[in-house]
Amino acid sequence: MTDQMKQALINAGLISKKDMVREKVKEKHMSKSAKIRKDQIRIVCEVCNKTAPDVERYNHENRRIRGKEWLCIPCADEYCIDDKLRISHQSSQAKSGMFIRQYGRTKKF
C-alpha cells in the first residue's frame, strides 16, 4: 500500500494509526530474510500469522498446512502435529521447561 493510500484510509476513518503500526511490525517479522542466523528467534506463526512467544519449528507431513514449518502451540495442537516432529527448542517456554502440548506427549530436550 502506498503512503498516500494509507493516509487517505486514516483520514476517512477506515483504519487507525495503531492498526498501521501493527501491520508494519507484522510485515517486519514476516519478511523472510536471506540471512537467517541460527540463534534468531522466530515469533510469528506461519499458519495463523499471529505473533506468539511459543513458536517452534516442526518437520511435519500434514497436507493441510504443507510448507509451513513455524507453528505456535495452538496451531500445532489444532492440526494434530506430534511433538516428536518438533526440531527447534527456541521459545522461552521450551527453554524453561514450561512448554506443554495438548495433543500427545510433550518432547523433552
Residue pairs with C-beta under 8 A, 6 or more apart in sequence:
6 15
6 20
9 15
10 16
10 17
10 20
26 44
26 49
26 51
29 43
29 44
29 51
30 44
30 49
41 90
41 91
42 55
42 57
42 70
42 90
43 51
43 52
43 53
43 55
44 50
44 51
44 52
44 55
44 70
45 51
45 52
45 55
45 70
45 71
45 72
45 75
46 65
46 68
46 69
46 70
46 71
47 65
47 68
47 71
47 72
47 75
47 79
48 72
48 74
48 75
50 72
52 72
52 73
53 91
53 92
53 93
54 72
54 73
54 91
54 93
54 94
54 99
55 70
55 71
55 72
55 90
55 91
56 70
56 71
56 73
56 76
56 86
56 88
56 89
56 90
56 91
56 94
56 99
57 69
57 70
57 71
57 86
57 87
57 88
57 90
58 69
58 70
58 71
58 76
58 81
58 85
58 86
58 87
59 69
59 85
59 87
60 69
60 79
60 81
60 82
60 85
62 79
62 80
62 81
64 79
65 71
65 75
65 79
71 79
71 81
73 99
73 100
73 101
73 102
76 83
76 86
76 101
76 103
77 101
77 102
77 103
80 103
81 103
82 103
82 104
83 101
83 103
83 104
83 105
83 106
83 107
84 104
84 105
84 107
86 107
88 94
89 95
89 109
91 99
93 99
93 100
94 109
99 106
100 106
